[in-house]
């Protein structure tokens, strides 16, 4: 805390409310309390007091709470003032705190200080922002688990296991002339294999948590008049998209958000893919292909009633994007709803956007694509940076295992293990940079 200034912010959302909260943290908190209240509240005991301006007149009356360091959220001296939630009152009180020596806090600066003081690791800090921003009950549940340390404990266990492997390896580096146990090399190989399996398992869990946090980008694609817009309306249970029997009705992208069993989806209806001389339709097709390139899943919609409709998606779809075939309009063909065999042994979904038949099977397929089981999947909230760090950790461990198996120099194996530990440490903040911290805490609201 040495040399740090004192920060202040309104911690409740803008607007009129019954209660408004201001928070300050830093070395001048106690002095500011005496100037504002006339005395310092007892630690962790609510004090009913008047909040005074420079002339000794009351700005407001409410509760004051004092949390001396290090037993506070930020690890510094912290004061919270709970008054009436009028914006004018809160602005006057904030101006008074700034006049007494505090400065306006940056977004997320309170949580950033908690991290810097060792009160939170980065996964718990990010979980606070995720909990505040939760849009579904499942998102809130996973964020709460991360806040309680579910993710951090898994990472810390991996770091301990990785450290143990490095200790074994260092023995071969520090004592090259000693008669070491000949089984040491085999022990290192076994430990690396076990560690790599654990990293891959954690990556799979984190991927489900990331999908529940950020959702899937699902693109409806196919030939004109296949029923893409009707399918969008059916998933949304509202007439969002214009539907006509005229091919090429949809010319631009139509985005819509929907939740399925707690899984947030960003569904994009696109123009039918076909050759056209119409410049407007050409632009619509170009935008459709651009969305397909960035999709997490493409629903390739087929008109089951059209014998000329191609069941196979065009070969120029990006190979890295999963494609699920959807046979729409089965109310016109009599096909049974639900899963059905597709081309090349794939599974398709037969449904009718008009009657709703088969849509439950489509919803199940969407949650399965996200890696979610019947229990909703996911153990904690995760972010893309976590997945990236785990992938890099796995890559370094694979390189170390290959080098160890080939009998390469122990120094090369040791370097790969060092890089693996560095990548893994980025998740909790054991290894971090100013740029990384700036990106994370700038996502927070002011006052948190």
PEFENHU-V346259 format. One record per backbone hydrogen bond with DSSP energy under -1.0 kcal/mol. NH is the residue of the N-H (numbers start at 1). CO is the residue of the C=O. If there is no record, write none. Layout:
<<NH;CO> <NH;CO>>
//
This chain:
<<4;1> <7;25> <8;103> <9;23> <11;21> <17;85> <20;83> <22;81> <23;9> <24;79> <25;7> <26;77> <29;26> <32;28> <33;29> <34;30> <35;31> <36;32> <37;33> <38;34> <44;66> <45;42> <47;64> <49;62> <51;60> <52;36> <53;57> <56;53> <59;51> <60;51> <62;49> <63;82> <64;47> <65;80> <67;78> <72;70> <78;67> <79;24> <80;65> <81;22> <82;63> <83;20> <90;86> <91;87> <92;88> <93;89> <94;90> <95;91> <96;92> <97;93> <98;94> <99;95> <100;96> <101;98> <102;97> <103;6> <105;8> <108;445> <109;106> <112;108> <113;109> <114;110> <115;111> <116;112> <117;113> <118;115> <119;114> <122;428> <125;121> <126;122> <127;123> <128;124> <129;125> <130;126> <131;127> <132;128> <133;129> <140;136> <141;137> <142;138> <143;139> <144;140> <145;141> <146;142> <147;143> <148;144> <149;146> <150;145> <153;149> <154;150> <155;151> <156;152> <157;153> <158;154> <159;155> <160;156> <161;157> <162;158> <163;159> <164;160> <165;161> <166;162> <167;163> <168;164> <169;165> <170;166> <171;167> <172;169> <174;170> <175;171> <178;175> <180;178> <184;181> <187;183> <188;184> <189;185> <190;186> <191;187> <192;188> <193;189> <194;190> <195;191> <196;192> <197;193> <198;194> <199;195> <200;196> <201;197> <202;198> <203;199> <204;200> <205;201> <206;202> <207;203> <208;204> <209;205> <210;206> <211;207> <212;208> <213;209> <214;210> <215;211> <216;264> <218;266> <219;297> <220;268> <221;299> <226;223> <231;227> <232;228> <233;229> <234;230> <235;231> <236;232> <237;233> <238;233> <240;238> <254;269> <256;267> <258;265> <260;263> <263;260> <265;258> <266;216> <267;256> <268;218> <269;254> <273;222> <282;278> <283;279> <284;280> <285;281> <286;282> <287;283> <288;284> <289;285> <290;286> <291;287> <292;288> <293;289> <295;292> <296;217> <297;217> <298;322> <299;219> <300;324> <301;221> <302;326> <304;302> <304;328> <306;303> <309;306> <317;314> <321;318> <324;298> <326;300> <327;349> <328;302> <330;351> <332;329> <334;330> <338;350> <340;348> <342;346> <346;343> <348;340> <349;325> <350;338> <351;327> <352;357> <356;352> <359;356> <362;358> <363;359> <364;360> <365;361> <366;362> <367;363> <368;364> <369;365> <370;366> <371;368> <372;367> <376;373> <381;142> <387;383> <388;384> <389;385> <390;386> <391;387> <392;388> <393;389> <394;390> <395;391> <396;392> <397;393> <398;394> <399;395> <400;396> <401;397> <402;398> <403;399> <404;400> <405;401> <406;402> <407;404> <408;403> <412;409> <413;409> <414;410> <415;411> <416;412> <417;413> <418;414> <419;415> <420;416> <421;417> <422;418> <423;419> <424;420> <425;421> <427;424> <429;425> <430;425> <431;425> <437;433> <438;434> <439;435> <440;436> <441;437> <442;438> <443;440> <444;441> <448;445>>
//
